[in-house]
Amino acid sequence: MPQIEITINDLTLRMKSAKNLLKPIADSFSSVMSVNRSYNGYLAIGAYSGGAVGIPASWRVKCEKGIYVNYYELWQEFGQKGNYFLSTVCLNFYRLDGFSGTEEELFMIHADPDWLSTRPHGVYKKGPHLHVISGDWAHVHIGLNVGHLSQVLKSPSSLSLALASGVDLVANQILPVL
Protein backbone atom coordinates (compact mmCIF):
# COMPACT_ATOMS: atom_id res chain seq x y z
CA MET A 1 0.00 0.00 0.00
CA PRO A 2 1.53 3.34 -1.01
CA GLN A 3 2.47 5.68 1.83
CA ILE A 4 1.24 9.02 0.40
CA GLU A 5 -1.71 8.94 -1.99
CA ILE A 6 -3.55 11.72 -3.83
CA THR A 7 -6.17 12.14 -6.54
CA ILE A 8 -5.52 13.95 -9.81
CA ASN A 9 -7.70 16.87 -8.66
CA ASP A 10 -5.65 17.37 -5.50
CA LEU A 11 -2.43 16.83 -7.39
CA THR A 12 -3.00 19.98 -9.43
CA LEU A 13 -3.21 21.90 -6.14
CA ARG A 14 0.26 20.57 -5.22
CA MET A 15 1.74 22.76 -7.91
CA LYS A 16 1.07 25.86 -5.81
CA SER A 17 2.68 24.27 -2.76
CA ALA A 18 5.74 23.40 -4.86
CA LYS A 19 6.18 27.07 -5.72
CA ASN A 20 5.46 28.29 -2.17
CA LEU A 21 7.98 25.88 -0.68
CA LEU A 22 10.80 27.81 -2.36
CA LYS A 23 9.61 31.27 -1.32
CA PRO A 24 12.09 31.64 1.61
CA ILE A 25 15.13 30.88 -0.55
CA ALA A 26 14.24 32.01 -4.09
CA ASP A 27 16.16 35.07 -5.28
CA SER A 28 13.13 36.46 -7.08
CA PHE A 29 10.02 34.64 -6.00
CA SER A 30 7.95 36.33 -8.70
CA SER A 31 9.94 34.48 -11.36
CA VAL A 32 9.24 31.03 -9.88
CA MET A 33 6.72 29.07 -11.92
CA SER A 34 4.96 25.79 -11.19
CA VAL A 35 5.22 23.02 -13.73
CA ASN A 36 3.36 19.77 -14.33
CA ARG A 37 4.35 17.23 -16.98
CA SER A 38 4.57 13.54 -17.76
CA TYR A 39 8.01 12.04 -17.29
CA ASN A 40 9.04 8.37 -17.62
CA GLY A 41 5.70 7.00 -16.44
CA TYR A 42 5.36 9.55 -13.64
CA LEU A 43 3.54 12.82 -13.30
CA ALA A 44 6.21 15.33 -12.31
CA ILE A 45 5.39 18.56 -10.55
CA GLY A 46 7.83 21.17 -9.35
CA ALA A 47 9.10 24.68 -9.81
CA TYR A 48 11.51 26.47 -12.13
CA SER A 49 12.45 30.00 -13.19
CA GLY A 50 11.97 29.82 -16.93
CA GLY A 51 13.66 28.48 -20.00
CA ALA A 52 12.91 25.11 -21.52
CA VAL A 53 10.89 22.87 -19.23
CA GLY A 54 12.92 19.76 -20.16
CA ILE A 55 13.25 16.96 -17.64
CA PRO A 56 12.54 17.50 -13.92
CA ALA A 57 16.21 17.20 -12.95
CA SER A 58 16.96 20.22 -15.16
CA TRP A 59 14.48 22.62 -13.53
CA ARG A 60 16.27 25.42 -11.66
CA VAL A 61 15.31 28.29 -9.38
CA LYS A 62 17.93 30.90 -8.56
CA CYS A 63 18.69 31.52 -4.91
CA GLU A 64 21.45 33.80 -3.60
CA LYS A 65 25.25 33.68 -3.92
CA GLY A 66 25.22 31.66 -7.16
CA ILE A 67 23.18 28.89 -5.56
CA TYR A 68 20.40 27.23 -7.54
CA VAL A 69 17.77 24.81 -6.35
CA ASN A 70 15.99 22.03 -8.21
CA TYR A 71 12.60 20.95 -6.82
CA TYR A 72 10.33 18.24 -8.14
CA GLU A 73 7.98 15.49 -7.03
CA LEU A 74 7.37 12.27 -8.97
CA TRP A 75 3.88 10.80 -8.66
CA GLN A 76 2.92 7.43 -10.13
CA GLU A 77 -0.59 6.42 -11.07
CA PHE A 78 -1.88 3.24 -9.40
CA GLY A 79 -5.10 1.32 -8.86
CA GLN A 80 -8.16 3.25 -9.95
CA LYS A 81 -7.53 5.79 -12.72
CA GLY A 82 -6.77 9.23 -11.32
CA ASN A 83 -5.12 7.96 -8.13
CA TYR A 84 -1.42 8.64 -7.59
CA PHE A 85 1.21 7.88 -4.98
CA LEU A 86 4.36 9.86 -4.24
CA SER A 87 7.46 8.01 -5.37
CA THR A 88 10.04 10.66 -4.50
CA VAL A 89 10.44 14.33 -3.73
CA CYS A 90 13.77 16.03 -4.48
CA LEU A 91 15.12 19.39 -3.38
CA ASN A 92 18.65 19.63 -4.76
CA PHE A 93 21.09 22.50 -4.23
CA TYR A 94 23.80 23.49 -6.71
CA ARG A 95 26.50 26.12 -6.96
CA LEU A 96 27.04 27.59 -10.40
CA ASP A 97 30.61 28.44 -11.37
CA GLY A 98 30.26 31.81 -13.09
CA PHE A 99 33.44 31.35 -15.13
CA SER A 100 33.02 27.84 -16.50
CA GLY A 101 29.22 27.65 -16.31
CA THR A 102 29.42 24.25 -14.62
CA GLU A 103 27.33 23.21 -11.66
CA GLU A 104 28.56 21.65 -8.47
CA GLU A 105 25.94 19.60 -6.64
CA LEU A 106 26.16 20.57 -2.96
CA PHE A 107 23.49 18.70 -1.02
CA MET A 108 19.85 17.70 -1.21
CA ILE A 109 16.81 17.29 0.93
CA HIS A 110 14.70 14.50 -0.39
CA ALA A 111 12.26 11.81 0.67
CA ASP A 112 11.36 8.38 -0.66
CA PRO A 113 8.14 7.62 1.27
CA ASP A 114 7.80 4.05 0.01
CA TRP A 115 11.40 3.08 0.71
CA LEU A 116 11.21 0.03 2.94
CA SER A 117 12.34 0.65 6.51
CA THR A 118 14.11 -2.70 6.41
CA ARG A 119 16.34 -1.64 3.50
CA PRO A 120 19.68 0.08 4.21
CA HIS A 121 19.11 3.59 5.58
CA GLY A 122 15.36 2.95 5.27
CA VAL A 123 14.15 4.74 8.36
CA TYR A 124 16.18 7.83 7.34
CA LYS A 125 15.29 7.82 3.64
CA LYS A 126 11.49 7.52 3.94
CA GLY A 127 11.00 11.05 5.25
CA PRO A 128 12.77 14.31 4.46
CA HIS A 129 16.48 13.86 4.94
CA LEU A 130 19.63 15.81 4.25
CA HIS A 131 21.93 14.05 1.83
CA VAL A 132 25.43 15.48 1.47
CA ILE A 133 26.82 14.81 -2.00
CA SER A 134 30.59 14.70 -1.68
CA GLY A 135 33.42 13.79 0.65
CA ASP A 136 33.25 11.37 3.53
CA TRP A 137 29.55 12.13 3.97
CA ALA A 138 28.55 11.15 0.42
CA HIS A 139 26.29 8.27 1.44
CA VAL A 140 24.96 9.67 4.70
CA HIS A 141 21.23 10.30 5.04
CA ILE A 142 20.48 12.60 7.98
CA GLY A 143 16.80 12.09 8.80
CA LEU A 144 15.13 15.39 9.66
CA ASN A 145 11.92 13.87 11.03
CA VAL A 146 12.77 10.38 12.27
CA GLY A 147 11.07 10.86 15.64
CA HIS A 148 7.68 11.59 14.08
CA LEU A 149 7.93 9.96 10.67
CA SER A 150 4.43 8.48 10.72
CA GLN A 151 2.92 11.97 11.17
CA VAL A 152 5.10 13.46 8.43
CA LEU A 153 4.12 10.75 5.95
CA LYS A 154 0.41 10.93 6.78
CA SER A 155 -0.53 13.23 3.87
CA PRO A 156 0.90 15.46 1.14
CA SER A 157 0.30 18.54 3.32
CA SER A 158 2.09 17.09 6.36
CA LEU A 159 5.06 16.20 4.15
CA SER A 160 5.03 19.75 2.76
CA LEU A 161 5.22 21.14 6.30
CA ALA A 162 8.22 18.93 7.04
CA LEU A 163 9.91 19.98 3.79
CA ALA A 164 9.23 23.64 4.64
CA SER A 165 11.09 23.11 7.92
CA GLY A 166 14.00 21.72 5.90
CA VAL A 167 13.94 24.76 3.62
CA ASP A 168 13.93 26.99 6.70
CA LEU A 169 16.97 25.11 8.03
CA VAL A 170 18.78 25.67 4.74
CA ALA A 171 17.79 29.36 4.59
CA ASN A 172 18.95 30.08 8.13
CA GLN A 173 21.84 27.67 8.70
CA ILE A 174 23.40 26.64 5.40
CA LEU A 175 22.96 29.38 2.77
CA PRO A 176 24.47 32.09 5.01
CA VAL A 177 27.77 30.20 5.24
CA LEU A 178 28.12 29.22 1.57
GIKA-V922444 format. One line per field, one symbol per residue. ss: DSSP state (2 for helix, 1 for strand, 0 for the rest). psi: psi as a letter, one per 30 degrees, with the letter a starting at -180 (. if undefined). A space follows every 10 residues. Layout:
ss = ???
psi = ???
This chain:
ss = 0000111222 2222222222 2000000022 2011111110 0111111100 0000022200 1100001111 1111111000 0011111111 1111110000 0011111111 1000000000 0222200011 1100222000 1110022222 2200022222 2222222222 22222220
psi = kkejllleef efffeeeeef efeffkejef fkkllklkjh gljklaklga akebleffkk kkblhgkkkj klkjkkklbk kfklljelkk jkklkkjfef glkkkellkl kifgkkfflk gefefelklk jkelafgfgk jjkfhefhee eegeleeeee eeeeeeeeee efeeeff.
